[in-house]
Amino acid sequence: MAIDDELFRAVFGAHPAGVCLVTAAGPEGRPSGLTTSAVIPASMEPPLLIVGVGTGSRTLPAIRHSGGFAVNFLAEHTEWLSQRFADKSEDKFTDLDWQASEHAGGAPLLPAHHLSAVAECVVHQEVAAGDHIVFLGRIESATVHGRAPMLYHNRAYVHLPVPALSGTATAD
């Protein structure tokens, strides 16, 4: 017998994870996004990452429409942004500065002061997996901003004494 939802959440709550905003451009460039910790590296050659998106997510059609998405890795002390994108509201980008990715189908990229890193991806493969769609994204461009990451553990935001990296790295 499979485990129940509560135990599933408890198991993965015991594993600290980075907090990310997955963003995409829908029809007419309309921005869409969600909060997730379901992002993992998949391959270095080619450079791939894995993102899980719920089948009921409003961001799912935007990813499919544009063929790309950005993974905005949140920096520490951006709980307000994580909570905003976890909401079902359609106003997530109201009064939020962002720019369209040139590498990921116009996916919204957030300002550097909110992020520890960003990966701009095109959809390499899509796989149905239960109540989620798993996307393998080929990383076309990436930037590391040298800030400590936002972490989530046991259903709470956690700030570890992680020193910030020096400098910024970019590749595209």
N, CA, C and O of each residue as an XYZ file, in Angstrom:
688
protein
N       0.848     -1.176      0.000
C       0.000      0.000      0.000
C       0.895      1.241      0.000
O       1.895      1.287      0.715
N       0.541      2.228     -0.788
C       1.304      3.470     -0.875
C       1.105      4.318      0.382
O       0.093      4.196      1.072
N       2.071      5.167      0.667
C       1.970      6.051      1.834
C       0.928      7.146      1.586
O       0.578      7.427      0.439
N       0.435      7.761      2.667
C      -0.547      8.834      2.523
C       0.144     10.185      2.309
O       1.364     10.299      2.428
N      -0.661     11.206      1.990
C      -0.139     12.541      1.683
C       0.671     13.125      2.835
O       1.714     13.742      2.615
N       0.194     12.931      4.059
C       0.872     13.510      5.228
C       2.270     12.920      5.402
O       3.223     13.656      5.660
N       2.399     11.614      5.264
C       3.705     10.977      5.388
C       4.610     11.374      4.226
O       5.808     11.580      4.419
N       4.057     11.483      3.032
C       4.826     11.931      1.873
C       5.439     13.302      2.154
O       6.630     13.516      1.931
N       4.603     14.241      2.654
C       5.092     15.587      2.976
C       6.148     15.540      4.085
O       7.137     16.271      4.030
N       5.944     14.689      5.084
C       6.892     14.583      6.187
C       8.249     14.048      5.715
O       9.294     14.538      6.144
N       8.229     13.057      4.845
C       9.479     12.495      4.328
C      10.270     13.568      3.603
O      11.461     13.744      3.861
N       9.616     14.292      2.693
C      10.347     15.291      1.917
C      10.570     16.580      2.688
O      11.446     17.369      2.334
N       9.782     16.804      3.746
C      10.032     17.927      4.632
C      11.291     17.732      5.451
O      11.908     18.702      5.891
N      11.678     16.474      5.658
C      12.886     16.163      6.413
C      14.151     16.434      5.601
O      15.255     16.421      6.145
N      13.991     16.674      4.320
C      15.121     16.927      3.420
C      15.117     18.403      3.036
O      14.227     18.834      2.304
N      16.086     19.193      3.507
C      16.092     20.609      3.145
C      16.261     20.775      1.640
O      16.984     20.018      0.992
N      15.589     21.769      1.103
C      15.644     21.997     -0.336
C      15.677     23.492     -0.622
O      15.154     24.299      0.146
N      16.290     23.839     -1.724
C      16.288     25.216     -2.176
C      14.892     25.610     -2.635
O      14.107     24.767     -3.069
N      14.595     26.892     -2.536
C      13.296     27.409     -2.968
C      13.497     28.132     -4.297
O      14.370     28.990     -4.431
N      12.677     27.769     -5.268
C      12.809     28.329     -6.608
C      11.473     28.859     -7.106
O      10.409     28.402     -6.688
N      11.549     29.817     -7.996
C      10.384     30.258     -8.745
C      10.597     29.806    -10.180
O      11.581     30.180    -10.819
N       9.673     29.001    -10.681
C       9.704     28.595    -12.079
C       8.779     29.545    -12.813
O       7.605     29.674    -12.466
N       9.310     30.213    -13.832
C       8.541     31.204    -14.571
C       8.524     30.865    -16.054
O       9.442     30.231    -16.575
N       7.460     31.302    -16.722
C       7.316     31.071    -18.156
C       6.438     32.170    -18.737
O       5.708     32.851    -18.016
N       6.521     32.327    -20.042
C       5.701     33.310    -20.747
C       4.565     32.593    -21.460
O       4.792     31.690    -22.265
N       3.346     33.005    -21.154
C       2.175     32.430    -21.801
C       1.850     33.186    -23.083
O       2.678     33.945    -23.586
N       0.659     32.984    -23.605
C       0.241     33.701    -24.806
C       0.387     35.205    -24.615
O       0.113     35.741    -23.541
N       0.821     35.871    -25.672
C       1.026     37.321    -25.678
C       2.055     37.748    -24.641
O       2.042     38.895    -24.196
N       2.952     36.837    -24.248
C       4.010     37.157    -23.305
C       3.561     37.303    -21.870
O       4.336     37.749    -21.024
N       2.310     36.934    -21.573
C       1.791     37.074    -20.207
C       2.621     36.224    -19.249
O       2.739     35.014    -19.443
N       3.200     36.845    -18.211
C       4.069     36.106    -17.300
C       3.292     35.188    -16.365
O       2.182     35.503    -15.936
N       3.895     34.055    -16.062
C       3.299     33.084    -15.164
C       4.417     32.499    -14.316
O       5.568     32.449    -14.747
N       4.076     32.052    -13.096
C       5.116     31.468    -12.265
C       4.579     30.756    -11.049
O       3.427     30.947    -10.659
N       5.419     29.933    -10.451
C       5.059     29.155     -9.268
C       6.281     28.971     -8.384
O       7.419     29.076     -8.840
N       6.023     28.693     -7.109
C       7.085     28.375     -6.152
C       7.231     26.862     -6.084
O       6.237     26.135     -6.061
N       8.473     26.390     -6.052
C       8.721     24.958     -5.942
C      10.067     24.685     -5.298
O      10.961     25.531     -5.314
N      10.196     23.520     -4.744
C      11.505     23.021     -4.326
C      11.836     21.760     -5.128
O      12.838     21.092     -4.871
N      10.986     21.449     -6.097
C      11.154     20.255     -6.928
C      12.002     20.563     -8.157
O      11.525     20.509     -9.290
N      13.272     20.888     -7.910
C      14.227     21.172     -8.974
C      15.506     20.413     -8.640
O      16.054     20.564     -7.548
N      15.980     19.600     -9.576
C      17.223     18.860     -9.339
C      18.047     18.810    -10.629
O      17.499     18.873    -11.729
N      19.357     18.697    -10.479
C      20.192     18.529    -11.677
C      19.969     17.136    -12.255
O      19.706     16.184    -11.520
N      20.076     17.026    -13.575
C      19.870     15.729    -14.218
C      21.081     15.261    -15.010
O      21.410     14.075    -14.991
N      21.753     16.182    -15.711
C      22.847     15.793    -16.599
C      23.756     16.985    -16.848
O      23.302     18.128    -16.916
N      25.047     16.702    -16.983
C      25.981     17.768    -17.357
C      26.175     17.824    -18.866
O      26.476     18.884    -19.415
N      26.004     16.687    -19.541
C      26.191     16.653    -20.991
C      25.053     15.895    -21.640
O      25.095     14.664    -21.652
N      24.041     16.547    -22.179
C      23.883     18.007    -22.187
C      23.461     18.511    -20.806
O      23.015     17.721    -19.973
N      23.595     19.819    -20.552
C      23.204     20.366    -19.245
C      21.682     20.367    -19.092
O      20.978     21.146    -19.732
N      21.192     19.469    -18.222
C      19.754     19.317    -18.012
C      19.417     19.434    -16.537
O      20.202     19.040    -15.675
N      18.241     19.979    -16.257
C      17.689     19.948    -14.911
C      16.272     19.409    -14.997
O      15.670     19.365    -16.069
N      15.753     19.000    -13.846
C      14.404     18.440    -13.760
C      13.545     19.357    -12.903
O      13.959     19.793    -11.828
N      12.340     19.644    -13.394
C      11.367     20.455    -12.659
C      10.037     19.724    -12.687
O       9.605     19.254    -13.740
N       9.384     19.624    -11.532
C       8.048     19.051    -11.460
C       7.012     20.156    -11.355
O       7.145     21.065    -10.536
N       5.969     20.077    -12.194
C       4.899     21.089    -12.218
C       3.562     20.359    -12.085
O       3.281     19.438    -12.852
N       2.751     20.759    -11.131
C       1.447     20.143    -10.927
C       0.550     20.279    -12.146
O       0.585     21.297    -12.837
N      -0.256     19.252    -12.413
C      -1.118     19.276    -13.600
C      -2.182     20.368    -13.517
O      -2.727     20.763    -14.548
N      -2.491     20.863    -12.329
C      -3.462     21.937    -12.174
C      -2.845     23.324    -12.138
O      -3.557     24.311    -11.952
N      -1.544     23.413    -12.310
C      -0.846     24.695    -12.232
C      -1.176     25.591    -13.421
O      -1.286     25.122    -14.554
N      -1.333     26.885    -13.150
C      -1.542     27.858    -14.235
C      -0.267     28.088    -15.037
O      -0.320     28.619    -16.147
N       0.859     27.699    -14.494
C       2.135     27.877    -15.192
C       2.365     26.783    -16.231
O       3.102     26.996    -17.194
N       1.756     25.632    -16.052
C       1.934     24.516    -16.982
C       1.604     24.901    -18.425
O       2.419     24.636    -19.309
N       0.438     25.518    -18.709
C       0.156     25.894    -20.095
C       1.153     26.920    -20.649
O       1.439     26.915    -21.846
N       1.679     27.791    -19.797
C       2.659     28.786    -20.252
C       3.961     28.104    -20.673
O       4.555     28.475    -21.686
N       4.406     27.110    -19.901
C       5.620     26.371    -20.272
C       5.402     25.662    -21.602
O       6.257     25.707    -22.486
N       4.265     25.015    -21.736
C       3.972     24.306    -22.982
C       3.850     25.277    -24.156
O       4.292     24.967    -25.262
N       3.258     26.439    -23.927
C       3.079     27.446    -24.986
C       4.427     27.976    -25.486
O       4.666     28.053    -26.691
N       5.298     28.338    -24.549
C       6.554     28.994    -24.923
C       7.684     28.021    -25.233
O       8.632     28.364    -25.938
N       7.577     26.795    -24.700
C       8.645     25.821    -24.912
C       9.873     26.083    -24.060
O      10.935     25.506    -24.292
N       9.723     26.957    -23.071
C      10.855     27.265    -22.210
C      10.400     27.731    -20.845
O       9.220     28.010    -20.631
N      11.349     27.813    -19.918
C      11.059     28.295    -18.569
C      12.368     28.730    -17.918
O      13.456     28.334    -18.336
N      12.230     29.548    -16.894
C      13.393     29.952    -16.101
C      13.218     29.408    -14.693
O      12.111     29.377    -14.155
N      14.323     28.983    -14.108
C      14.333     28.592    -12.702
C      15.096     29.689    -11.972
O      16.316     29.804    -12.093
N      14.356     30.492    -11.211
C      14.915     31.584    -10.426
C      15.154     31.042     -9.020
O      14.199     30.864     -8.264
N      16.407     30.777     -8.654
C      16.770     30.224     -7.348
C      16.777     31.377     -6.347
O      17.624     32.267     -6.431
N      15.838     31.366     -5.403
C      15.704     32.482     -4.481
C      16.867     32.579     -3.502
O      17.394     31.572     -3.030
N      17.253     33.819     -3.212
C      18.255     34.102     -2.189
C      17.561     34.154     -0.831
O      16.344     34.322     -0.757
N      18.337     34.011      0.240
C      17.764     34.057      1.580
C      17.046     35.391      1.813
O      17.353     36.403      1.183
N      16.094     35.358      2.724
C      15.298     36.523      3.130
C      14.373     37.034      2.025
O      14.077     38.226      1.954
N      13.920     36.121      1.165
C      12.926     36.492      0.145
C      11.654     35.665      0.329
O      11.010     35.257     -0.638
N      11.312     35.430      1.590
C      10.115     34.660      1.904
C       8.872     35.263      1.258
O       8.006     34.537      0.769
N       8.789     36.584      1.257
C       7.629     37.280      0.685
C       7.436     36.912     -0.786
O       6.304     36.790     -1.255
N       8.532     36.737     -1.506
C       8.452     36.392     -2.925
C       8.037     34.935     -3.099
O       7.237     34.617     -3.978
N       8.574     34.059     -2.271
C       8.183     32.654     -2.297
C       6.689     32.519     -2.022
O       5.987     31.788     -2.721
N       6.207     33.228     -0.999
C       4.787     33.159     -0.644
C       3.905     33.757     -1.735
O       2.815     33.248     -1.995
N       4.357     34.814     -2.365
C       3.580     35.430     -3.448
C       3.372     34.434     -4.587
O       2.270     34.323     -5.123
N       4.420     33.716     -4.953
C       4.319     32.785     -6.083
C       3.695     31.450     -5.703
O       3.329     30.671     -6.583
N       3.567     31.172     -4.408
C       2.858     29.973     -3.951
C       1.357     30.190     -3.989
O       0.590     29.227     -3.966
N       0.930     31.436     -4.046
C      -0.479     31.813     -4.093
C      -1.060     31.477     -5.474
O      -0.322     31.395     -6.455
N      -2.356     31.288     -5.545
C      -3.033     30.991     -6.818
C      -3.417     32.262     -7.576
O      -4.068     32.183     -8.618
N      -3.028     33.418     -7.071
C      -3.359     34.696     -7.685
C      -2.782     34.813     -9.102
O      -1.752     34.216     -9.415
N      -3.449     35.574     -9.929
C      -2.935     35.849    -11.269
C      -2.116     37.134    -11.289
O      -1.600     37.515    -12.339
N      -1.985     37.816    -10.137
C      -1.288     39.104    -10.054
C       0.127     38.965     -9.510
O       0.639     39.924     -8.932
N       0.766     37.852     -9.661
C       2.063     37.610     -9.044
C       3.139     38.586     -9.496
O       4.073     38.868     -8.747
N       3.017     39.099    -10.703
C       4.045     39.974    -11.253
C       3.721     41.460    -11.089
O       4.509     42.308    -11.507
N       2.570     41.787    -10.487
C       2.195     43.171    -10.267
C       3.249     43.872     -9.414
O       3.620     43.382     -8.348
N       3.724     45.007     -9.883
C       4.731     45.816     -9.180
C       6.043     45.077     -8.957
O       6.807     45.445     -8.065
N       6.319     44.053     -9.738
C       7.565     43.297     -9.627
C       8.398     43.543    -10.874
O       7.935     43.321    -11.993
N       9.605     43.994    -10.681
C      10.512     44.249    -11.791
C      11.000     42.904    -12.344
O      11.454     42.050    -11.583
N      10.910     42.717    -13.654
C      11.405     41.497    -14.278
C      11.744     41.800    -15.731
O      11.338     42.823    -16.282
N      12.489     40.898    -16.333
C      12.804     41.032    -17.754
C      12.599     39.686    -18.442
O      12.722     38.634    -17.814
N      12.288     39.726    -19.726
C      12.041     38.502    -20.488
C      13.357     37.855    -20.905
O      14.263     38.527    -21.398
N      13.451     36.550    -20.704
C      14.630     35.788    -21.102
C      14.743     35.726    -22.623
O      13.752     35.525    -23.326
N      15.942     35.899    -23.107
C      16.217     35.734    -24.534
C      16.481     34.272    -24.879
O      16.511     33.903    -26.053
N      16.673     33.445    -23.859
C      17.074     32.049    -24.067
C      15.999     31.036    -23.717
O      16.110     29.866    -24.083
N      14.943     31.474    -23.003
C      13.953     30.529    -22.478
C      12.534     30.937    -22.852
O      11.641     30.941    -22.005
N      12.328     31.280    -24.116
C      10.983     31.574    -24.597
C      10.325     32.775    -23.942
O       9.101     32.816    -23.818
N      11.120     33.759    -23.517
C      10.554     34.953    -22.896
C      10.208     34.796    -21.430
O       9.546     35.666    -20.863
N      10.640     33.704    -20.795
C      10.343     33.469    -19.372
C      10.822     34.645    -18.534
O      11.908     35.171    -18.774
N      10.025     35.067    -17.550
C      10.433     36.171    -16.688
C      11.656     35.830    -15.831
O      11.720     34.787    -15.182
N      12.613     36.744    -15.856
C      13.793     36.658    -14.997
C      13.661     37.737    -13.941
O      13.358     38.888    -14.255
N      13.887     37.371    -12.699
C      13.737     38.311    -11.601
C      15.037     39.077    -11.373
O      16.106     38.632    -11.789
N      14.941     40.223    -10.716
C      16.156     41.011    -10.463
C      17.171     40.236     -9.624
O      16.803     39.439     -8.761
N      18.437     40.481     -9.888
C      19.525     39.767     -9.233
C      19.466     39.855     -7.714
O      19.882     38.912     -7.041
N      18.964     40.954     -7.147
C      18.974     41.081     -5.687
C      18.010     40.107     -4.994
O      18.038     39.982     -3.770
N      17.167     39.422     -5.760
C      16.259     38.419     -5.192
C      16.820     36.997     -5.314
O      16.270     36.069     -4.721
N      17.893     36.818     -6.066
C      18.297     35.472     -6.477
C      19.690     35.078     -6.027
O      20.568     35.920     -5.840
N      19.873     33.765     -5.858
C      21.215     33.219     -5.702
C      21.733     32.754     -7.062
O      22.940     32.755     -7.305
N      20.815     32.356     -7.947
C      21.191     31.914     -9.290
C      19.941     31.883    -10.160
O      18.820     31.982     -9.662
N      20.149     31.745    -11.462
C      19.042     31.567    -12.394
C      19.508     30.637    -13.522
O      20.653     30.718    -13.969
N      18.615     29.760    -13.974
C      18.877     28.882    -15.112
C      17.775     29.114    -16.136
O      16.591     28.997    -15.821
N      18.168     29.442    -17.362
C      17.218     29.677    -18.444
C      17.197     28.424    -19.322
O      18.223     28.018    -19.867
N      16.011     27.819    -19.451
C      15.900     26.485    -20.051
C      14.917     26.445    -21.223
O      13.962     27.219    -21.284
N      15.177     25.534    -22.138
C      14.183     25.152    -23.141
C      13.746     23.728    -22.784
O      14.526     22.945    -22.241
N      12.507     23.413    -23.093
C      11.986     22.085    -22.775
C      12.680     21.055    -23.661
O      12.613     21.113    -24.888
N      13.341     20.122    -23.009
C      14.034     19.029    -23.695
C      13.127     17.816    -23.793
O      13.114     17.109    -24.801
N      12.357     17.582    -22.710
C      11.445     16.442    -22.664
C      10.383     16.709    -21.611
O      10.635     17.400    -20.624
N       9.198     16.160    -21.824
C       8.078     16.264    -20.891
C       7.575     14.865    -20.597
O       7.362     14.070    -21.512
N       7.381     14.560    -19.302
C       6.932     13.227    -18.898
C       5.793     13.368    -17.895
O       5.920     14.102    -16.915
N       4.681     12.672    -18.130
C       3.579     12.641    -17.166
C       3.999     11.746    -15.997
O       4.497     10.637    -16.193
N       3.784     12.257    -14.763
C       4.162     11.494    -13.568
C       3.127     11.746    -12.477
O       3.273     12.683    -11.692
N       2.091     10.927    -12.420
C       1.040     11.097    -11.415
C       0.333     12.426    -11.594
O      -0.160     12.736    -12.679
N       0.283     13.220    -10.516
C      -0.415     14.504    -10.575
C       0.514     15.647    -10.997
O       0.179     16.819    -10.821
N       1.679     15.305    -11.552
C       2.642     16.295    -12.022
C       3.104     15.983    -13.444
O       2.976     14.863    -13.940
N       3.636     17.002    -14.063
C       4.368     16.847    -15.309
C       5.823     17.136    -14.963
O       6.132     18.151    -14.339
N       6.702     16.249    -15.365
C       8.132     16.423    -15.128
C       8.745     16.942    -16.418
O       8.620     16.332    -17.480
N       9.412     18.086    -16.297
C      10.113     18.661    -17.448
C      11.604     18.485    -17.267
O      12.155     18.777    -16.206
N      12.254     18.005    -18.316
C      13.697     18.080    -18.399
C      13.979     19.342    -19.197
O      13.571     19.465    -20.352
N      14.672     20.268    -18.578
C      14.996     21.524    -19.236
C      16.459     21.570    -19.598
O      17.324     21.324    -18.758
N      16.744     21.890    -20.869
C      18.134     22.059    -21.305
C      18.551     23.485    -20.953
O      17.943     24.444    -21.428
N      19.565     23.626    -20.140
C      20.001     24.938    -19.669
C      20.768     25.636    -20.784
O      21.846     25.198    -21.187
N      20.194     26.727    -21.271
C      20.779     27.488    -22.370
C      21.631     28.650    -21.868
O      22.562     29.081    -22.549
N      21.318     29.151    -20.691
C      22.054     30.259    -20.094
C      21.864     30.174    -18.585
O      20.832     29.701    -18.109
N      22.861     30.635    -17.839
C      22.768     30.593    -16.382
C      23.627     31.697    -15.780
O      24.619     32.136    -16.361
N      23.209     32.127    -14.597
C      23.961     33.132    -13.849
C      23.948     32.751    -12.374
O      22.920     32.334    -11.839
N      25.099     32.897    -11.722
C      25.206     32.701    -10.285
C      25.496     34.075     -9.689
O      26.452     34.746    -10.081
N      24.651     34.487     -8.727
C      24.750     35.836     -8.177
C      25.548     35.938     -6.887
O      25.764     37.046     -6.398
N      25.991     34.832     -6.322
C      26.837     34.882     -5.148
C      26.121     35.223     -3.860
O      26.727     35.791     -2.951
N      24.849     34.891     -3.762
C      24.091     35.120     -2.527
C      23.721     33.774     -1.906
O      23.584     32.774     -2.611
N      23.564     33.757     -0.598
C      23.147     32.536      0.083
C      21.731     32.169     -0.361
O      20.907     33.056     -0.580
N      21.439     30.873     -0.496
C      20.127     30.447     -0.993
C      19.038     30.462      0.079
O      19.313     30.386      1.277
N      17.801     30.561     -0.389
C      16.630     30.361      0.470
C      16.433     28.854      0.579
O      16.460     28.146     -0.428
N      16.234     28.364      1.798
C      16.006     26.937      2.011
C      14.660     26.712      2.686
O      14.138     27.580      3.386
N      14.113     25.518      2.455
C      12.844     25.125      3.059
C      13.056     23.770      3.706
O      13.546     22.838      3.068
N      12.677     23.660      5.000
C      12.875     22.420      5.734
C      11.772     22.290      6.779
O      11.501     23.230      7.528
N      11.139     21.123      6.825
C      10.041     20.872      7.772
C       8.983     21.971      7.734
O       8.532     22.461      8.769
N       8.601     22.343      6.515
C       7.536     23.319      6.255
C       7.837     24.712      6.790
O       6.925     25.452      7.159
N       9.115     25.065      6.830
C       9.516     26.401      7.275
C      10.740     26.858      6.485
O      11.540     26.040      6.031
N      10.873     28.175      6.329
C      12.067     28.741      5.703
C      13.207     28.681      6.708
O      13.021     28.928      7.899
N      14.384     28.351      6.207
C      15.549     28.173      7.057
C      16.688     29.026      6.506
O      16.899     29.102      5.296
N      17.405     29.655      7.406
C      18.580     30.443      7.023
C      19.795     29.822      7.677
O      19.941     29.846      8.899
N      20.647     29.277      6.866
C      21.859     28.650      7.369
C      22.998     29.655      7.337
O      22.977     30.592      6.539
N      23.981     29.473      8.188
C      25.124     30.377      8.171
C      26.062     30.039      7.010
O      27.205     29.630      7.210
N      25.546     30.222      5.796
C      26.312     29.922      4.598
C      26.920     31.231      4.095
O      26.185     32.176      3.807
N      28.241     31.302      3.984
C      28.837     32.544      3.488
C      28.492     32.735      2.020
O      28.441     31.775      1.250
N      28.256     33.981      1.642
C      27.959     34.301      0.244
C      29.211     34.050     -0.594
O      30.332     34.266     -0.133
N      29.011     33.599     -1.808
C      30.118     33.395     -2.732
C      30.623     34.763     -3.189
O      29.862     35.730     -3.204
N      31.863     34.846     -3.549
C      32.380     36.117     -4.047
C      32.168     36.195     -5.549
O      32.432     35.239     -6.279
N      31.689     37.344     -5.999
C      31.548     37.584     -7.432
C      30.297     36.996     -8.031
O      29.451     36.424     -7.343
N      30.205     37.154     -9.333
C      29.071     36.691    -10.121
C      29.621     35.899    -11.307
O      30.626     36.296    -11.896
N      28.987     34.802    -11.660
C      29.378     34.008    -12.827
C      28.193     33.927    -13.769
O      27.050     33.771    -13.338
N      28.479     34.035    -15.070
C      27.437     33.977    -16.081
C      27.919     33.134    -17.256
O      29.098     33.156    -17.608
N      26.993     32.392    -17.857
C      27.318     31.649    -19.079
C      26.099     31.611    -19.961
O      24.997     31.320    -19.496
N      26.288     31.905    -21.236
C      25.219     31.702    -22.213
C      25.768     31.484    -23.585
O      25.005     31.296    -24.532
